[in-house]
Amino acid sequence: MFSIRAVLAGCVAALCALPPAAAADVPAVTAATTSTSAAVPAPARPRIALVLSGGGARGLAHIGVLKVLKELHVPIDMVVGTSMGGVVGGAYAAGASVADLEKMARETNWARVVADRPPRDELAFRRREEDLLLPSRIEFGTSRNGISTPPAAASNAALEMALNRLLPAGMRDRPASQLPLPFRSVASDLVNGELVELVDTPLFLSMRASLAVPGVFAPVRVNNRLVVDGGLVRNLPVDMARAMGADIIIAVNVGTPLAPEKELGSAIGVAQQMLQILTEQNVQRSLKELRPQDILVAPDLTGVSFLDFENYARAMRAGEQAAQALAARLAPLALPPEQYAAREELRLAAPALLDVALPLTRLAVESEGDINPRILQAQSGLVEGQAVSQEDVLKAAARLYGRGDVARVETEVVDAGDQRAVTIKAVEAPWASSRLRVGLEMASDFRDSNTFALKLLHVRSNLNSWGGELRSMVQIGTARNFGVQYWQPLGAGNPWYIAPSLQYTSQAVDLFDKGRRNARVAYSGQGASLVLGRQFGFWGDLQFGITRSEVKADVSIPADPSYPKERALGTNQFVQFRVDTLDSPGFPTRGVLFDATWTRSATTGTGESGLGRSAITGLKAFGSGNWAGHVYGEWARAQRGEAPLSLGGFLRLSGTQFESVTGRSVALARFVMARRIGSLPSTLGGAVRAGFSLEMGGGFDQSERWKATKFTQASSAFISVDTRFGPVYVASGASKGGESTLYLFLGPVW
């Protein structure tokens, strides 16, 4: 019987006798001597970690690096990422192919992702209606504690939808530590500034938290900690990869360099520089942790900014070129093609199955906040018993985001055989149930027509379990207006509603005779109305209403005491049908705007019959590439007096006096075309366009014969800028046989 102590003593003596270089070979030698039939194992392959930094749009360069690593057959054993590096790395670790990642970069609508809210044509109809009342996107939350700003400049909706589509099926809620490749991402605790290592967090939440760039995307709560982008504490987490057991690190640094002094002349520039300093300092510390055997990939991303997602192709190409330049150092890490293919087969997710619609046997809707889940269920559009696809569930989530008061929507789909169960959880945005929108509107033709307005729009939603809403609007300036409307659905999720309202208005109106101003009338009016309406999805509604009003008028120019002051009382009944699917109220590129209104006044008691008026307006927008435009038409008529619409001014017979063309009937046709020539930063606005308009219209009496001379031809050339305050136009217009005029507009112009 042998002695264990003797064996141990022999091993110690042998180790002490061996030179240092041979000590590492002892286990192999021992294995060979203890069994003559065993083969000598090959030296262990070093464990390779891929560390991907944050950098916003610059992080799309990671995809180009992954493409080269695949071509060289370099294996990856673990992935660590921050911010956009966490998104690309998390999807790769979950089984997304390089082709999937390239498709994500190419097909994602990045303008929507970084926009301040969901696309307008996905908003609820009342939210779209607010855009026409006040096109500004400057909004605040109001409460007893004062005024608060939204937690982010960009909406969560499009970002989370993009992440949902990026992740392979079944991987959304899998813990980050249980992916085909070990994966870690980094976030920053917004309260204490500590690093938060996201280990067992569901993959979707892990990626979303790491990408919560302060001021751009809203913070995320993980394990009761409020976290944001990890780049603030560890933008290139080399130490985390080392702690996971990495022998060799391939680090890809795409961080934004510090801006030169000439770009620091604004408060925004200084604030951005402060964040970059924090990020760059921790990156430099991480770079010092790299060892000689590690490889640093630093793509040349000159000209690609943090939010420049439209430059995705350039970013990916820069990553590819930087990795190819290091091919000589990467090649020794490569595996034989057969071994690499076997590893990739284990990593890659199974091809996505055809998105087949299955019967919805169970629909559970949960609400975190004051929103009634029954309302959310009705607005989702999902109905138990009907067949629904995965895409239908994503569209349902988008509809709930379109309410405007939802911060997050989580969906879960569970299939059992040929049946499907769906769970939807909506989290109310705490600031959005009481919103204040502020807007400034100006218009000038640099002649006699100059107007301005300061507008405030307040909306208080979820007043009761049926979703009651109070909307108040105040306007001061050239015109003074005040209105308040209480909107009450007739049941939770019911499309029918009632809407009583009160209005007051006061302003001066110029009167024209054959295009020449001959008087100015100051008037004020007040009224009350009651509407019974029905909404049709998110795209339109039908209203039946009655209005009781009082109007007082006084001729202020020419000043003549002999002109009597007028006072009139009236009761009107009306029917109005509206459709609104435009993507933008300022310069739409797709969608339709339609309004048909019929109004009838009660008899006046003077023997005259009631007065009927009708008006129809319609706009169809279109776009292709950098070009966009619309065709527009309107027609209005009155049984007596003047039609409810008048013409004159920019895009309404450009070059003519504002509202100088009237008649018992009025007609207008317009064609507008413009090319995108640039864009503002997403935090300030959108596209900059240069374009032109062709217009034709006029006012006439129905008893008169239609003559070409009754219609005026006009045109304009303009520069338009989509800003967060609303659309801005600088234009020059002229009418045939009339004068040319310059225009400046901030606000709606249709």
Disulfide bonds with the S-S distance in Angstrom:
none
